[in-house]
Amino acid sequence: MATLYYGSDTAPIALPDRLLGYIKVITSTKLRRGESFTFTWTGSDDEGGRSTIWLQPAIPLRFVFTSPEPEQLVGEYLRALADQANAASGLVVDTRTWESAEEAARTPARAARPATTGRAVRAA
């Protein structure tokens, strides 16, 4: 389980390594551009309901991963999350169902589109 340290809060946010990999790529891209957004997550075992944080360049973040190697990310799912982060509602992830959403993005049922292998993205 990876952890995200937000601002001066000493209690980290615990998320699966691969999910935090997606969040890191999206957050790094948006903050590098000077764009702020909200990140909401639900389905956490230790917290009921949902939690939301405001991500902006002035608030320190630290991403800590269990695995020493970067996770393989699914490009289509990463794009879907990035599009969501650009929306007014911000990035919203259900920690109970994100893997099925990632799998659906990995094997899209789009017959009208040319077949592609869905290039994997490596989180840095």
C-alpha positions in Angstrom: 0.0 0.0 0.0 1.4 3.3 -1.1 1.0 6.6 0.9 0.4 10.2 -0.1 1.5 12.9 2.4 -0.5 16.1 1.9 0.6 19.4 3.2 1.5 19.5 6.9 -0.9 16.7 7.7 1.1 13.9 9.4 -1.6 11.2 8.7 -0.9 9.9 5.2 -3.5 8.8 2.6 -3.1 5.1 1.9 -3.8 3.9 -1.6 -2.7 0.9 -3.7 0.7 1.5 -5.4 -0.7 1.4 -9.0 -3.6 3.7 -8.2 -1.2 6.2 -6.6 1.0 5.9 -9.7 -1.9 7.2 -11.8 -2.6 10.0 -9.3 1.1 11.0 -9.3 1.3 11.3 -13.1 -1.9 13.3 -13.3 -1.0 15.5 -10.3 2.5 16.1 -11.5 1.3 17.1 -15.0 -1.4 19.5 -13.7 0.7 21.1 -11.0 3.6 21.6 -13.4 1.1 23.6 -15.6 0.1 25.6 -12.6 -3.4 24.0 -12.6 -5.2 23.3 -9.3 -7.9 20.6 -8.9 -9.7 18.5 -6.3 -9.0 14.8 -5.7 -11.9 12.8 -4.1 -11.7 9.2 -3.0 -14.3 6.9 -1.6 -14.4 3.3 -0.5 -11.5 3.4 2.0 -11.5 0.7 4.6 -10.5 3.0 7.4 -12.7 6.0 6.5 -16.4 6.0 5.7 -18.0 8.3 3.1 -15.6 10.2 0.9 -12.6 12.5 1.3 -11.6 15.4 -0.9 -8.3 17.4 -1.0 -7.5 20.5 -3.0 -4.3 20.1 -4.9 -2.4 23.2 -5.9 1.3 24.0 -6.5 1.9 25.7 -3.1 0.8 22.6 -1.1 3.6 20.1 -0.5 3.0 16.5 -1.6 5.1 13.4 -1.1 4.3 10.1 -2.8 5.7 7.0 -1.1 5.5 3.7 -2.9 5.9 0.2 -1.5 7.4 -1.2 -4.7 10.9 0.1 -5.7 9.9 -0.3 -9.4 7.4 2.0 -11.2 4.0 0.4 -11.9 2.8 -0.3 -15.5 -0.1 2.0 -16.1 -2.8 1.6 -18.8 -2.7 4.6 -21.1 -6.4 4.7 -21.8 -7.3 4.7 -18.1 -4.7 7.4 -17.4 -6.3 9.5 -20.1 -9.8 8.9 -18.7 -8.6 10.0 -15.2 -6.8 13.0 -16.6 -10.0 14.1 -18.4 -11.9 13.7 -15.2 -9.3 15.8 -13.3 -9.9 18.5 -15.9 -13.7 18.5 -15.2 -15.3 20.8 -12.7 -15.9 17.9 -10.3 -12.2 17.1 -10.3 -10.6 13.6 -10.0 -12.9 11.1 -8.3 -11.8 7.5 -7.6 -13.6 4.7 -5.8 -10.9 2.6 -4.2 -13.1 -0.5 -4.3 -13.8 -0.3 -8.1 -10.9 1.4 -9.7 -9.3 -1.8 -10.9 -12.4 -2.9 -12.8 -12.5 0.5 -14.5 -8.8 0.2 -15.3 -9.4 -3.3 -16.8 -12.3 -2.0 -18.9 -10.0 0.7 -20.3 -7.4 -1.9 -21.0 -9.8 -3.9 -23.2 -12.2 -1.4 -24.7 -15.1 -2.8 -26.8 -14.8 -0.3 -29.6 -15.4 -2.2 -32.9 -15.5 1.0 -35.0 -12.0 2.0 -33.9 -8.8 0.5 -35.4 -7.4 -2.2 -33.2 -4.5 -1.0 -31.0 -2.7 -2.8 -28.2 -3.2 0.1 -25.8 0.3 1.3 -25.1 1.4 0.8 -21.5 2.7 3.8 -19.6 5.4 3.5 -17.0 5.0 5.7 -14.0 8.2 7.4 -13.1 
